[in-house]
């Protein structure tokens, strides 16, 4: 949303600044090849934006906030329930495998959803992904095995990720680039509340009932929370469609339309990327544990095939008519540098986040509600830092210095997580909380400004695909982080437990498989608990070092970002570079 009064003629887009760098303008013009024809979904949103009155705009953001409150609280407590679910199946180490599956499917589905939203519309896609969200939650609730639970988690992740993507695209459709860093946080602002209530919710549910009901109740709550958003989108969308009535509908039949959509969505490329990522990353999280499986065909075969599929995918994309990642966009350093920064940011974060809740319970002896809050404090601080930064950026209009500052703070946070990696004394508990707070503040300083830079160098008709590519990179990082943390966990924890708990190998196997149910039987101070904490400290040390090392490539990509001066436009064809003369 721009700073001008919305819903009036005065709110029309301002004229471009005369201070435009010719080289940047030419570069963007060259990169925009093939984007001159606007798709139906884009035209719908332009008409939608022109029809929005001020109160409707406010109601739209309020409805997005409400949906964000529902899926945000669900995400926080579901992470806790997921840890208990894997423990109940005696498969706790598969926690990272489930997260890898979620990351892979979220990564590959977003470009397709962005293209579909440009073809058929934002609201239509929102309704579809809401069905995925609810059905996935139902399957997780009823799952009797970790395999069925994983299938439900996959569908839920499609619904969750694509809902967030659609919100980000809609916000980009109706806000100026200058104010976008602030308004893009609207779906995440509920974390300011949810962080503090999530622990109570999770603790109350697990105390009085089971994790199944904790997930299942969202099958009712979430659809109800979406009603205001669906209503305002439908009402304003109907007015907008009347403006587009003059555009003749395509006379193509269903068969021809389906054939065109198949190639425009690059279904073959999606399948190749899904197979390559899944076959490469998932075996790495499965090969360890009690029985090392590196030499078995079940691990080696998919791993080798996955590696071989990457060059096949690259060749296909290079020759595809409608590739997942258009080359004309990737030539712009504002986009490829932002994508690289996004990958390594989430890669780094998930190395410590996947098993954080378990570490807090076992190695720090936090209660259920306290551990849930500490694991959620990152989201709270990220929103506080991001919203504050968004207000500052409206005046400063520069992003790169804040991104670099955020990465520096990120490194300092990992230093604290390395130092305070497992102990039940007060200083260690305070240290891990401080590390999560610093990590959260840093997380508010550069992920969304990084996204804003990528959007700023894009035309409006490219905003959907650029936003999806950026969120795709986040999920690729999530999958990589889950893979690495899972590999470290499965390859080292069991052996370390065997060494520290020797000669009690039975207890080591039980702690490895179901820590959240077994460890509470050994209070702090007992010989067994001390040995278990020592093992977890060792694993947390490896995870912290890995996350710290990933800051280096993240910083390298961030240094390549252009230092843009943000305009008031919703999308633009040229960008003011930092070398421009000041007004």
Order of alpha helices (4+ residues) and beta strands (2+ residues): alpha-alpha-alpha-alpha-alpha-alpha-alpha-alpha-alpha-alpha-alpha-alpha-alpha-alpha-alpha-alpha-alpha-alpha-alpha-alpha-alpha-alpha-alpha-alpha-alpha
